[in-house]
Amino acid sequence: MTPEAGDYLAKGRQALKEARAVAAIGLPEAAGRAAYLAAYHAAQAFIFDGTGKIAKTHSGVRSEFARLAKDDLRIDRAFPAFLAQAYNLKAVADYAIGSDVGVTIAEVEHAIAMAERFIDCISHLIERSA
C-alpha cells in the first residue's frame, strides 16, 4: 500500500469514528456528513492505488470510483450508488434549510454501516495489491 493510499484510508477511518460519535449524541446531519466522508476518503485511496492520481472534486471521486470499480467483482455493486446517496446526506447537512429537510437516524445508521463495509473492502483490496 502506498503511503498516500494509507493516508486516505486513515482519514476515512477517522471520519467513520466521528460519524459514530456524533450519531451517538443525536446529531444525524453531522453523522451523515462524516459517514459520507469516510467512504469518500476510502474511494480516494482506491483511486490513488489504481491510478496514482487523485480526483479533485466530489463528483470526480464518484465517477472515477464507479469507472474503476465497474468490472471489479470484489467490490460490492452497491458501493458506487452509496457514494452518490451519501453525498446527498452531506449536501443536506451543509446546505439544506427549513424544518422539512433533514437526515433521519435510520439514514445515518445505514450510512455508517455502509461506510464501514466500504472502508473494510477497500482496505483489504489495497493491502492485497501491495
C-alpha positions as CSV (number, residue, x, y, z in Angstrom):
1,M,0.0,0.0,0.0
2,T,1.4,3.4,-0.9
3,P,1.7,6.0,1.9
4,E,-0.9,8.1,0.1
5,A,-3.5,5.4,-0.1
6,G,-2.8,4.6,3.6
7,D,-3.3,8.2,4.5
8,Y,-6.7,8.3,2.7
9,L,-7.8,5.1,4.5
10,A,-6.7,6.6,7.8
11,K,-8.7,9.7,7.1
12,G,-11.7,7.5,6.2
13,R,-11.4,5.6,9.4
14,Q,-11.2,8.8,11.4
15,A,-14.3,10.1,9.7
16,L,-16.1,6.9,10.4
17,K,-15.2,7.2,14.1
18,E,-16.5,10.8,14.1
19,A,-19.8,9.6,12.4
20,R,-20.4,7.1,15.2
21,A,-19.6,9.6,17.9
22,V,-21.8,12.4,16.6
23,A,-24.6,9.9,15.8
24,A,-24.4,8.8,19.5
25,I,-25.1,12.3,20.7
26,G,-28.0,12.8,18.4
27,L,-26.5,14.9,15.6
28,P,-27.7,13.0,12.5
29,E,-26.8,15.6,9.9
30,A,-23.2,15.8,11.1
31,A,-23.1,12.0,11.4
32,G,-24.3,11.6,7.8
33,R,-21.7,14.1,6.5
34,A,-19.0,12.2,8.4
35,A,-20.2,8.8,7.1
36,Y,-20.1,10.1,3.5
37,L,-16.5,11.5,4.1
38,A,-15.5,8.1,5.4
39,A,-16.5,6.4,2.1
40,Y,-15.2,9.3,0.1
41,H,-11.7,9.0,1.5
42,A,-11.7,5.2,1.0
43,A,-12.7,5.8,-2.6
44,Q,-9.8,8.2,-3.0
45,A,-7.5,5.5,-1.6
46,F,-8.8,3.1,-4.2
47,I,-8.4,5.6,-7.0
48,F,-4.9,6.5,-5.9
49,D,-3.9,2.9,-5.6
50,G,-5.2,2.1,-9.1
51,T,-4.1,5.2,-11.0
52,G,-1.5,7.1,-8.9
53,K,-3.8,10.1,-9.1
54,I,-6.5,11.7,-7.1
55,A,-9.8,13.1,-8.2
56,K,-10.2,16.8,-7.4
57,T,-13.9,17.1,-6.9
58,H,-16.6,15.1,-5.1
59,S,-18.3,14.3,-8.4
60,G,-14.9,13.3,-9.8
61,V,-14.3,10.9,-7.0
62,R,-17.8,9.3,-7.5
63,S,-17.4,9.0,-11.3
64,E,-13.8,7.7,-11.2
65,F,-14.5,5.2,-8.4
66,A,-17.5,3.9,-10.4
67,R,-15.4,3.6,-13.5
68,L,-12.6,1.7,-11.7
69,A,-15.0,-0.5,-9.7
70,K,-17.3,-1.3,-12.6
71,D,-15.5,-4.5,-13.6
72,D,-14.0,-5.4,-10.3
73,L,-16.1,-8.3,-8.9
74,R,-14.5,-7.8,-5.5
75,I,-16.3,-4.5,-5.0
76,D,-19.9,-4.6,-3.9
77,R,-22.2,-3.2,-6.7
78,A,-23.9,-1.1,-4.0
79,F,-20.8,1.0,-3.3
80,P,-20.8,3.4,-6.2
81,A,-24.5,4.1,-5.7
82,F,-23.8,4.5,-1.9
83,L,-21.3,7.3,-2.6
84,A,-23.9,9.2,-4.5
85,Q,-26.6,8.7,-1.9
86,A,-24.3,9.5,0.9
87,Y,-23.2,12.7,-0.9
88,N,-26.8,13.8,-0.6
89,L,-26.5,13.4,3.2
90,K,-23.5,15.7,3.1
91,A,-25.4,18.2,0.9
92,V,-28.4,18.3,3.3
93,A,-26.1,18.8,6.3
94,D,-24.1,21.6,4.5
95,Y,-26.8,23.4,2.5
96,A,-30.4,22.5,3.3
97,I,-32.6,24.8,5.3
98,G,-36.1,24.6,6.5
99,S,-37.9,22.5,9.0
100,D,-39.0,19.9,6.4
101,V,-35.4,18.8,5.5
102,G,-33.0,16.8,7.5
103,V,-31.4,13.4,8.0
104,T,-33.0,10.6,9.9
105,I,-31.3,8.3,12.4
106,A,-32.2,5.4,10.2
107,E,-30.5,7.0,7.2
108,V,-27.4,7.7,9.4
109,E,-27.3,4.1,10.8
110,H,-27.4,2.8,7.2
111,A,-24.8,5.2,6.0
112,I,-22.4,4.3,8.9
113,A,-22.8,0.6,8.2
114,M,-22.2,1.0,4.5
115,A,-19.2,3.3,5.1
116,E,-17.7,0.7,7.4
117,R,-18.2,-2.1,4.8
118,F,-16.8,0.3,2.1
119,I,-13.6,1.0,4.1
120,D,-13.1,-2.6,5.0
121,C,-13.5,-3.7,1.4
122,I,-11.1,-1.1,0.0
123,S,-8.6,-1.7,2.8
124,H,-8.5,-5.4,2.0
125,L,-8.2,-4.8,-1.7
126,I,-5.3,-2.3,-1.4
127,E,-3.5,-4.5,1.2
128,R,-3.7,-7.5,-1.1
129,S,-2.5,-5.5,-4.2
130,A,0.7,-4.4,-2.4
